[in-house]
Amino acid sequence: MSDQHLENTLGQMSPELGKELQGLEALQNKMSQHSQSQDAAIQAMQQLQSGGDPGATVAQMGGAPEMSSGGLIGDMDGVGLSAALFFSIVGIAWFRYGKNAPSMLALICGVALMLYSYWVQDTVWIVVVGLGLSFLPFLTARGSSSRF
């Protein structure tokens, strides 16, 4: 190979090599950070084992991790969870009634009451939809002569 051909080949490869070197440097930086955090964790464990103050150890490591601001399940709070449980129990009752007495509407409302709270997370909507589905078989039965 001639020197000219070699220089052309190296000239074409240098941008690619530069990108590869940047990637390797970034990887080396991440490994260094990981090693430093691992060393800090080992040091903190040694301090705790030797009778050190847990609060000071947590502060030394950068503080406690931040907690989620959501409720118990997603954005659902305790009231929403209780309402979902209540309407699921009502759903079980409607489902059993619809299965024993041939009432398709009661059966469907029972299944809907048991499942809708998996998709509805807001407490107000859990109560509104739950009340609507709970009273739907009653409201439709009043207009007809059949029982539920």
C-alpha positions as CSV (number, residue, x, y, z in Angstrom):
1,M,0.0,0.0,0.0
2,S,1.2,3.5,-0.7
3,D,1.5,6.2,1.9
4,Q,-1.1,8.3,0.2
5,H,-3.7,5.4,0.4
6,L,-2.9,4.9,4.1
7,E,-3.3,8.6,4.9
8,N,-6.7,8.6,3.1
9,T,-7.9,5.6,5.0
10,L,-6.8,7.0,8.3
11,G,-8.4,10.3,7.5
12,Q,-11.7,8.6,6.8
13,M,-11.5,6.6,10.0
14,S,-10.6,9.4,12.3
15,P,-14.2,10.8,12.8
16,E,-15.4,7.3,13.6
17,L,-12.5,6.7,16.0
18,G,-13.2,10.0,17.7
19,K,-16.8,9.0,18.4
20,E,-15.6,5.7,19.7
21,L,-13.1,7.4,22.0
22,Q,-15.8,9.7,23.3
23,G,-18.0,6.8,24.0
24,L,-15.2,5.0,25.9
25,E,-14.4,8.1,27.9
26,A,-18.1,8.4,28.9
27,L,-18.1,4.8,29.9
28,Q,-14.9,5.3,31.9
29,N,-16.5,8.3,33.7
30,K,-19.6,6.2,34.6
31,M,-17.5,3.4,35.9
32,S,-15.5,5.9,38.0
33,Q,-18.8,7.3,39.5
34,H,-20.1,3.9,40.2
35,S,-16.8,3.0,41.9
36,Q,-17.0,6.1,44.1
37,S,-20.6,5.5,45.1
38,Q,-19.7,1.9,45.9
39,D,-16.8,3.0,48.0
40,A,-19.1,5.5,49.9
41,A,-21.6,2.7,50.5
42,I,-18.9,0.4,51.9
43,Q,-17.6,3.2,54.1
44,A,-21.2,4.0,55.4
45,M,-21.8,0.3,56.2
46,Q,-18.5,0.2,58.1
47,Q,-19.5,3.2,60.1
48,L,-22.9,1.7,61.0
49,Q,-21.3,-1.6,62.0
50,S,-18.9,0.3,64.3
51,G,-21.8,2.0,66.1
52,G,-22.0,5.2,64.0
53,D,-25.1,7.4,63.9
54,P,-27.5,6.2,61.2
55,G,-28.8,9.8,60.5
56,A,-25.3,11.1,60.0
57,T,-24.5,8.2,57.7
58,V,-27.5,8.8,55.5
59,A,-26.7,12.5,55.4
60,Q,-23.1,11.7,54.4
61,M,-24.4,9.6,51.5
62,G,-26.5,12.4,50.1
63,G,-29.7,11.9,52.0
64,A,-32.6,9.5,51.8
65,P,-34.2,8.7,48.5
66,E,-37.2,10.7,47.6
67,M,-40.6,9.1,48.2
68,S,-43.4,9.0,45.6
69,S,-46.0,11.7,46.1
70,G,-48.8,9.3,45.0
71,G,-51.2,7.5,47.2
72,L,-51.4,3.9,48.2
73,I,-52.1,2.6,44.7
74,G,-51.1,5.0,42.0
75,D,-53.0,8.2,42.8
76,M,-55.6,6.5,44.9
77,D,-55.8,7.5,48.6
78,G,-57.3,5.6,51.5
79,V,-60.9,6.9,50.9
80,G,-60.7,5.9,47.2
81,L,-59.4,2.5,48.1
82,S,-62.2,2.0,50.7
83,A,-64.8,3.1,48.2
84,A,-63.3,0.7,45.5
85,L,-63.5,-2.2,48.0
86,F,-67.0,-1.3,49.0
87,F,-68.3,-1.1,45.4
88,S,-66.4,-4.3,44.6
89,I,-68.4,-6.1,47.4
90,V,-71.6,-4.6,46.0
91,G,-70.5,-5.9,42.6
92,I,-70.1,-9.4,44.0
93,A,-73.6,-9.2,45.4
94,W,-75.0,-8.1,42.0
95,F,-73.0,-10.7,40.2
96,R,-74.3,-13.5,42.4
97,Y,-77.9,-12.2,42.1
98,G,-77.6,-11.9,38.3
99,K,-76.3,-15.5,38.1
100,N,-79.0,-17.0,40.3
101,A,-81.9,-15.0,39.0
102,P,-81.6,-14.8,35.2
103,S,-80.9,-11.1,35.1
104,M,-78.2,-10.1,32.5
105,L,-78.2,-6.5,33.6
106,A,-77.4,-7.3,37.3
107,L,-74.7,-9.7,36.1
108,I,-73.1,-7.1,33.9
109,C,-73.3,-4.4,36.5
110,G,-71.8,-6.8,39.0
111,V,-68.8,-7.5,36.8
112,A,-68.4,-3.8,36.0
113,L,-68.5,-2.9,39.7
114,M,-65.8,-5.5,40.4
115,L,-63.5,-4.3,37.7
116,Y,-63.9,-0.6,37.0
117,S,-61.8,0.6,39.9
118,Y,-58.7,-0.9,38.2
119,W,-59.0,1.8,35.6
120,V,-60.6,4.7,37.5
121,Q,-58.1,6.2,40.1
122,D,-59.8,9.4,41.2
123,T,-61.9,9.0,44.4
124,V,-64.8,11.2,43.1
125,W,-65.1,9.2,39.9
126,I,-64.9,5.9,41.8
127,V,-67.9,7.0,44.0
128,V,-69.9,8.4,41.0
129,V,-69.4,5.4,38.8
130,G,-69.9,3.0,41.7
131,L,-73.2,4.6,42.7
132,G,-74.4,4.7,39.1
133,L,-73.6,1.0,38.5
134,S,-75.0,0.1,41.8
135,F,-78.4,1.7,41.2
136,L,-78.7,1.0,37.5
137,P,-80.5,-2.4,38.0
138,F,-83.0,-0.7,40.4
139,L,-83.7,2.2,38.1
140,T,-84.3,0.0,35.0
141,A,-86.5,-2.5,37.0
142,R,-88.9,0.3,38.1
143,G,-89.7,1.0,34.4
144,S,-90.4,-2.6,33.6
145,S,-92.6,-5.2,35.1
146,S,-89.9,-7.8,35.5
147,R,-87.9,-8.0,38.7
148,F,-84.4,-6.6,38.2
